[in-house]
Each structure stands twice: as structure tokens, then as C-alpha cells.
Amino acid sequence: MVRGKWHWFAILIFALAIWVITPGSGNAAEKPIKWKGQTCFQLGTPLGKYTIGLWKEYIEKMSGGRMIMELHDAGAIVPPTKIYDAVRDGLLDFGLNTPAWQKGKYPAGDLFYTLPAGVLEFNDLIIWMYGGGGKELEQAMYGEEIVVFPLGLSPPEEIWSKRPVKTLKDIKGLKIRAAGLSMDLWAKLGASVVLLPGGEVVPSLQRGLIDAAEFLEPSQDYALGLHEVCKYRFGPPVHMSNNIFQLVIKTKSWKALPADLNLKITA
């Protein structure tokens, strides 16, 4: 009888061991979820380090090791202006970019971040995004193509130029790098406008392909080196009042996450 009890006890221990080590049957054997992504700003710059760089660290910590975020630097996989396409098409699971780089695909995106003379106060913009339906409206704009969340806020952007601009007449013929709705504004003022990713702005200024650039706020502009190639900086900013960048996530990757990890990503 004792032997019979030990026999069944041994079978029970063996069955329990099989259950523990079987993949997917318990947390002890659960493989971490790995996502691959890319930033549109160099990770060594303020807008790379303190936006998606911090987000990656927080997600890995908050998930308790259940998620591994493989974050690539700007341009490592695709050009920064193509991050949206790469996430939508499944090449990346996530990425950081700005709706201004999707001009022509989603024109309404300009209303969120790059509207000249738009919402002037940071707190008003944040309250609208998180408490007034702005975030939900943005997701409705993209539909099922991607999942999107606000990530990173920057102040108004001024213009760096190799030549002085004192009147509206000086803008005519100016070759300027811009993005979003302000591209139309500059064009109406007589400038020649082109959209370039950050890594191409300084080389284009050095080679004379452009005369001026409206890129980001001072900390990012100095990190990029605009002050080394442009003698003038003028304002007030006309590009936008504020700028919120966006975290874009592949819809399939998002839907495959456990519900508790969804909450951690959006926290």
C-alpha cells in the first residue's frame, strides 16, 4: 500500500515537472516578447534619448523582463521619413516619428502637431490629447493601419538660415527644409521647399542644396550642428506652436500582446 502511494506521488511529481517546463504552459517557461523598432532621431540627441529611449527602458522594466525592445538608431534599418511605412508594412514592430513626415498620406495629421498658430500652451495641448479626445481622434485617422500614441513634446521651431531674412521679399527663392503644413506656407511666400530627414539637413546646407532649415527646437538643432553652418536664426516660429511626436506600433504586434502588457505600454 505504501509502495502504491509513492508510485502515484512519483507520477504526480513527473506530471508537474512536465507542465512547468512545457513552453507556453506557465510563466516560468514563457519566452519574452521581442519587438524590433527604430527612432527617427539619433539616440544620442535629446529628442531620441528622452523620448523613445526612455520609453524602451520603462517598458522593459515594467514588463518584468517579459518584453525585449530591440531599438535601432535613426537610419539603421529605414530612412527616418519611412518609419511609418516600415511599421505599417510589418518590417518594424514600433517606431518614433512625426505626422509631418506623412504629408500627403494623412493631411489631417498637420492639425495635431504642425499647425501654424495652433494651440500655443503646452498644458492645453496635453489636456486635449489625453483628456479631450485628441488621442482617440488621431487613432481614428489612422484606422487599422497602425496603433499610435503621443510620445515626446517640443516647443516652437525657429528657422536657421545661411543668409539674412528681414522681410517677406527675402523669402522669395529661399531654398528651405521644412515639414508638415508649413511647407505650403513657405511655398505661398515664394520659397522652394523640400522635406529632408535630420541626417541630411546639415550636409545639404554645406553643399548649398538648401539655404535654410526649419527642423526642431534649439537643443536638437544645436545637437545637429545647424549653428555651425548657418549664420542666422530668425523667428517668431511659423512652423507650429508645439509638436508632439508619435509612437507608432504595428497593429498585429499590438493585438498579440497580453492585456496587461497593453496597459503597461500606454501607461
C-alpha positions as CSV (number, residue, x, y, z in Angstrom):
1,M,0.0,0.0,0.0
2,V,2.8,2.4,0.9
3,R,4.5,1.5,-2.3
4,G,1.4,2.3,-4.2
5,K,1.2,5.7,-2.6
6,W,4.8,6.5,-3.5
7,H,4.1,5.3,-7.1
8,W,1.2,7.8,-7.5
9,F,3.2,10.5,-5.8
10,A,6.1,10.0,-8.3
11,I,3.7,10.2,-11.2
12,L,2.3,13.4,-9.9
13,I,5.7,15.0,-9.5
14,F,6.7,13.9,-13.0
15,A,3.5,15.4,-14.5
16,L,4.0,18.6,-12.6
17,A,7.6,18.9,-13.9
18,I,6.4,18.3,-17.5
19,W,3.7,21.1,-17.0
20,V,6.3,23.5,-15.7
21,I,8.8,23.1,-18.5
22,T,6.3,22.9,-21.4
23,P,6.6,26.1,-23.5
24,G,3.6,28.4,-23.1
25,S,2.1,26.4,-20.2
26,G,3.4,28.7,-17.4
27,N,5.2,31.9,-16.6
28,A,8.4,30.0,-15.7
29,A,8.8,28.9,-19.3
30,E,7.2,31.9,-21.0
31,K,9.5,33.3,-23.7
32,P,10.0,37.1,-23.7
33,I,8.2,39.0,-26.4
34,K,10.7,40.7,-28.7
35,W,9.9,43.8,-30.7
36,K,12.1,45.5,-33.3
37,G,11.9,49.2,-33.7
38,Q,13.7,52.4,-34.9
39,T,13.8,56.0,-33.9
40,C,13.6,58.9,-36.3
41,F,16.1,61.0,-34.1
42,Q,19.6,59.9,-33.2
43,L,19.6,58.2,-29.8
44,G,22.4,60.4,-28.7
45,T,20.3,63.6,-29.1
46,P,17.8,64.9,-26.6
47,L,14.8,64.0,-28.7
48,G,16.0,60.5,-29.2
49,K,17.3,59.8,-25.7
50,Y,14.4,61.3,-23.7
51,T,11.6,60.0,-25.8
52,I,11.7,56.6,-27.3
53,G,15.0,55.8,-25.5
54,L,13.3,56.3,-22.1
55,W,10.2,54.6,-23.3
56,K,12.2,51.4,-24.2
57,E,13.8,51.4,-20.7
58,Y,10.5,51.8,-18.9
59,I,8.7,49.2,-20.9
60,E,11.4,46.6,-20.3
61,K,11.4,47.3,-16.6
62,M,7.6,47.5,-16.2
63,S,7.1,44.2,-18.1
64,G,9.4,42.4,-15.6
65,G,11.5,41.1,-18.5
66,R,8.6,39.8,-20.5
67,M,9.3,42.3,-23.3
68,I,12.6,43.0,-25.0
69,M,12.7,46.1,-27.2
70,E,15.3,46.0,-29.9
71,L,15.7,49.7,-30.6
72,H,17.8,50.8,-33.7
73,D,19.2,54.2,-34.2
74,A,17.9,56.6,-36.9
75,G,18.6,55.4,-40.4
76,A,19.8,51.9,-39.3
77,I,17.0,50.0,-41.0
78,V,15.0,52.5,-43.0
79,P,15.3,56.3,-43.6
80,P,13.6,58.3,-40.7
81,T,10.9,59.5,-43.1
82,K,9.9,55.9,-43.9
83,I,9.4,54.7,-40.3
84,Y,5.6,54.9,-40.7
85,D,5.7,52.7,-43.8
86,A,8.0,50.2,-42.2
87,V,5.7,49.8,-39.2
88,R,2.6,49.6,-41.3
89,D,4.1,47.0,-43.6
90,G,5.5,44.9,-40.8
91,L,9.2,45.5,-41.2
92,L,9.2,47.1,-37.7
93,D,7.1,46.5,-34.6
94,F,7.4,50.0,-33.4
95,G,9.0,53.4,-34.2
96,L,9.1,57.1,-33.3
97,N,8.2,59.6,-35.9
98,T,6.1,62.7,-36.6
99,P,2.9,63.1,-38.6
100,A,4.6,65.9,-40.5
101,W,6.5,63.3,-42.4
102,Q,3.3,61.6,-43.6
103,K,2.2,64.7,-45.5
104,G,0.0,63.7,-48.4
105,K,-1.0,60.4,-46.8
106,Y,-2.8,61.8,-43.8
107,P,-3.1,65.6,-44.3
108,A,-5.2,65.8,-41.1
109,G,-2.0,64.9,-39.2
110,D,-0.9,68.5,-39.6
111,L,-3.7,69.6,-37.4
112,F,-2.3,67.6,-34.5
113,Y,1.2,68.9,-34.4
114,T,2.3,71.2,-37.1
115,L,-0.5,73.7,-37.4
116,P,0.9,77.3,-37.7
117,A,-0.6,79.4,-34.9
118,G,-2.2,76.3,-33.4
119,V,-2.6,75.5,-29.7
120,L,0.0,77.7,-28.0
121,E,0.2,76.4,-24.5
122,F,1.8,73.0,-23.7
123,N,-0.8,72.2,-21.0
124,D,-3.7,73.0,-23.3
125,L,-2.3,70.6,-25.9
126,I,-1.6,67.8,-23.4
127,I,-5.1,68.2,-21.8
128,W,-6.7,68.0,-25.2
129,M,-4.6,65.0,-26.3
130,Y,-5.2,62.9,-23.1
131,G,-8.5,64.3,-21.8
132,G,-10.3,65.9,-24.7
133,G,-10.3,63.1,-27.2
134,G,-7.3,64.2,-29.3
135,K,-5.5,60.8,-28.8
136,E,-8.6,58.9,-29.8
137,L,-9.2,61.2,-32.8
138,E,-5.7,60.6,-34.0
139,Q,-6.2,56.8,-33.8
140,A,-9.4,57.2,-35.8
141,M,-7.4,59.0,-38.5
142,Y,-5.1,56.0,-39.0
143,G,-7.8,53.3,-38.5
144,E,-6.4,49.8,-38.5
145,E,-3.1,50.7,-40.3
146,I,-1.2,51.3,-37.1
147,V,-1.6,51.9,-33.4
148,V,-0.5,55.3,-32.3
149,F,0.3,57.1,-29.0
150,P,1.8,60.6,-28.2
151,L,5.5,60.4,-27.3
152,G,7.6,63.5,-26.8
153,L,6.8,67.2,-26.8
154,S,8.9,70.0,-28.2
155,P,8.4,73.8,-28.3
156,P,8.0,76.0,-31.4
157,E,10.7,75.8,-34.0
158,E,12.6,78.7,-35.4
159,I,14.4,78.9,-38.7
160,W,18.2,78.7,-39.3
161,S,19.5,80.4,-42.5
162,K,22.8,80.9,-44.3
163,R,21.6,84.3,-45.5
164,P,19.7,87.1,-43.6
165,V,15.9,87.2,-43.9
166,K,14.5,90.6,-42.8
167,T,11.4,91.0,-45.0
168,L,8.9,88.7,-46.8
169,K,10.7,89.6,-50.0
170,D,13.8,87.8,-48.7
171,I,11.9,84.6,-48.5
172,K,11.3,84.5,-52.3
173,G,13.6,82.0,-53.9
174,L,14.9,80.8,-50.5
175,K,15.6,77.0,-50.6
176,I,14.3,75.8,-47.2
177,R,13.9,72.4,-45.5
178,A,10.5,72.2,-43.8
179,A,7.8,69.7,-42.9
180,G,4.1,69.5,-42.5
181,L,1.6,72.2,-43.2
182,S,4.3,74.9,-43.1
183,M,5.6,73.5,-46.4
184,D,2.6,75.0,-48.0
185,L,3.0,78.3,-46.1
186,W,6.6,78.7,-47.3
187,A,5.7,77.8,-50.8
188,K,3.0,80.5,-50.9
189,L,5.6,83.0,-49.7
190,G,7.8,82.1,-52.7
191,A,10.3,79.8,-51.2
192,S,11.5,76.5,-52.7
193,V,10.6,73.8,-50.1
194,V,11.9,70.3,-49.6
195,L,11.4,67.6,-46.9
196,L,14.6,66.1,-45.5
197,P,15.3,63.8,-42.6
198,G,17.6,65.1,-39.8
199,G,20.8,63.4,-41.1
200,E,20.6,65.1,-44.4
201,V,19.9,68.7,-43.3
202,V,23.5,69.8,-42.4
203,P,25.1,68.1,-45.4
204,S,22.5,69.8,-47.7
205,L,23.3,73.2,-46.1
206,Q,27.0,72.6,-46.5
207,R,26.7,71.7,-50.2
208,G,24.3,74.6,-51.0
209,L,21.4,72.4,-51.8
210,I,19.3,74.4,-49.3
211,D,19.7,77.9,-47.8
212,A,17.7,77.4,-44.6
213,A,16.2,74.8,-42.4
214,E,13.2,74.7,-40.1
215,F,13.9,71.5,-38.2
216,L,13.3,71.3,-34.4
217,E,13.8,73.2,-31.2
218,P,17.2,74.7,-30.1
219,S,18.5,71.7,-28.1
220,Q,18.0,69.4,-31.1
221,D,19.2,72.0,-33.6
222,Y,22.4,72.5,-31.7
223,A,23.0,68.8,-31.4
224,L,22.5,68.5,-35.1
225,G,25.0,71.3,-35.7
226,L,22.8,73.8,-37.5
227,H,24.6,76.7,-35.7
228,E,27.9,75.6,-37.3
229,V,26.7,76.1,-40.9
230,C,24.0,78.8,-40.5
231,K,24.9,82.4,-39.5
232,Y,21.4,83.5,-38.9
233,R,18.4,82.3,-36.8
234,F,15.1,84.1,-37.1
235,G,11.6,84.0,-35.7
236,P,9.0,84.0,-34.4
237,P,8.3,80.4,-35.3
238,V,5.8,79.9,-38.1
239,H,6.0,76.1,-38.5
240,M,3.9,75.3,-35.5
241,S,3.0,76.3,-31.9
242,N,4.0,72.9,-30.4
243,N,5.0,69.5,-31.6
244,I,4.1,66.1,-30.2
245,F,5.8,63.2,-31.8
246,Q,4.2,59.8,-32.1
247,L,4.9,56.2,-31.1
248,V,3.7,54.0,-33.9
249,I,3.1,50.3,-33.3
250,K,2.3,47.5,-35.8
251,T,-1.3,46.6,-35.4
252,K,-0.7,42.8,-35.5
253,S,2.0,43.1,-32.8
254,W,-0.2,45.2,-30.6
255,K,-3.2,42.8,-30.8
256,A,-0.9,39.8,-30.0
257,L,0.1,41.3,-26.6
258,P,-1.5,40.1,-23.3
259,A,-3.9,42.7,-22.0
260,D,-1.7,43.6,-19.0
261,L,1.2,44.5,-21.3
262,N,-1.1,46.7,-23.4
263,L,-1.7,48.7,-20.3
264,K,2.0,49.0,-19.4
265,I,2.8,50.3,-22.9
266,T,0.1,53.0,-22.7
267,A,0.8,54.0,-19.1
